[in-house]
Amino acid sequence: MAILSGHAGEIERILRDFSVSLPVDGVEPFGSGNINAAYLIRSQPSDWILQEINRDVFSDLECLESNMRAVTAHFARARADGSYLPAHDLEYRPAPSGRLLIVRDGRAWRVMRRVPDAYSKPTVASDEDAFRVADAFGHYDAVLSTLDPGALCDPLPGFHDTPARVRALSVSAERANAIGLSHRLRRAAGEIAFC
């Protein structure tokens, strides 16, 4: 627990909120997420992933939790009818209240069982890596393709609205030019032209 020694008490309180058995064998950063922070909780009989949800990105926690429930229930139905046979399932650890997300001191957290031998890579280093990621994503997407979109809410309104994003880029470019940042616009001209 050396890496997170200053946060050990806080992490133990959060784990207690999810009824994860204490003491744990160790806590270490896990993966290299750009949005959420994740920690590997080494424990017996299984390891857990503790994830802090970035509330600057995901402000609608009710929507996020609703989607978590809808997707995991859909995968459970697909597994039960034989259309999805995973080696391992995503398993969220609910708090005693039944909630999958908890907020402690303004910070949102969730816990999921660690998939044995799973690991995170910051980049795709080979064709084999790309194939494995694409294959896994394809299986995931195939199962989700049968989920009624009405069962989900949009946790990031406008995130996938490409025309609105291109308009925002144009407005930002105009503002940058107006305040004397044309040198930055020239450096990004290829990327801007692509849009």
N, C-alpha and C positions, 0 to 999 in steps of 0.2 A: 504494500500500500504506500510505498515511499513516494511515488509520483503524485498521489493525491492526498498525502498525509495531512495537509491543512484542511481537507474537506471530508475526512473520514467520518466525523460525527454527523455531518449533514447527510452524507450518503447513507449511513446506517439508519437515520431517521426516515429517509425516503423508502428504503428497503423494508423497514418495519411497516410503513404505510401500506405496502403491497403484501405483507405477511411472508416475505422471503426470510427463510431461516438464517439466523445469525448465531455465532459470528460467521463471516465469510472468510474464505481462504485468501482472497486478494481482489483488488480493484485496479483496473488499468484502462487508459484510453483505448477505444476500439474503433478501427477504421479511420477514415479521413473525410468525414462528411463536410460538405460545404454549408449546410443549413442547420442541422441538428448535431448536438454533441452526444456521443455514445460512449458507454463504459462497459467493459467486460467485467462481470461479477463472477469470480471463481467461487464455486460453492458445491456442496455435496447434497443430493446426488446428481444435480445438474447445474450447469452454468447459466447465467442470465445476462441479458443485455439491458442496461438501464439507459434510457434515452431522454435527454432534455429536449423538449420541443421548443424551437425558436419562435417565440410569440410575436416577434416583429414580422415574421413571415406567415405563421399560422395563428391568426388572432381569433378565429372562430373554432374554439376547442370543441364545442358541441357538435359542429359539423364534422370535424376530424374524427371524433369518437364514433359518431354515427356511421361514417364510412368504414372505419375499422371493423365495426360489428357486421355491417352488410357484406363486406368482402370476405371476412373469415367465415361467416355463415354460408355464403355462396360456395366457398371452397369445401366446406364440410359436406354440403349437399352433393357436390360433384364427386367427392371421394366416396360418399355413401352409395351413389348410383353407379360407381365404377368408371365414370368418365374422367376421373383425375386420380392417379395413383402416385402421389409424391413419395419421395424417400423420407421427407420430413415436412411437417406443417409449421406454419407460423402460428405460434401460440402465445397470446397475450396473457399476462398475469393480472387478473382483476384484483382491485383492492377489496377488502371485506364489504364495502358498500356496493360492490358490483361494478364500480366505475373502472374504465380502462385507462383513464388519464386522471391524474391528481394534480392539484396546484398547491404548492407549498411556498410560502413567502413570495408569491407572485410568479414563481417559475413552474412550468408544466412538465410533468414526467410521465413516462410509461415504461413498463417492464415486459420483456418477452423472453421466452426460453431461447437460449442460444441453440441454433442448429448445429449439431455435432460436426466438427471439422470444417465449419464454414469460416471463411476469411474474406477480407476486403482488399481489393487491389486499387491503388490510386490511378493507375493507367492500364490500358490494354497493351501488353508487351509482345504479343505474338498472335499469329492467325488462330492458334489453338485457344488462346484466351478469348478472342473475339467470337469464335464459334461457340464456346461454352456459354458465354454470356447471352448470345443471340438465341441459342437453343433453349436456355432456361427462360428467357423473356418470352419466347414464342409459346412455350407451354403455358406460362402464366397468362399471357394475352389470350390464348385460345380458350382457357376456362373463363376468363373475365368477359369474353365476347358474348357469353350467354346470360350475363347479369343485366337485369333491367336497369337502364341508366336512371330511371325514375327513383331507384332505390338509393341513389347517391345524391349528395349535395355538393356544391362547388366551394371548396375551402379557400380557393384563391381566385375570387372573381376577377375576370379579365386577363388572367395569366396566359391563357391560350388564345387570346384575341390578337392575332398577328396584325391585322390592319390597324388596330388601335396602337400597338407597339411601334409600328412604322411611322404613324402620325406623331407619336411622342418623340421618336428619334429625330424627325424633321424639325419639330419645334425646338428640341434641345440644340440641334445643329445651328438653327437660326439664332438662338440666344447666345451660343458660344461665339458665333461670328460677331454679334452685336457688342459683346463685352471684350473683344480683342483676343479671342482664343483661336484665331484662324490657323495658327501653326499646328494646333492639335487636330483641327479638322483636316488639314492637309495630310497629317500622319495617318488618319483613319479614313482617308478618301476611298480606298478600295473596299473596306467593310461597309461604309455608308452607301456606296454605289451598288453594292450587292443587294441591299435592301430595296 
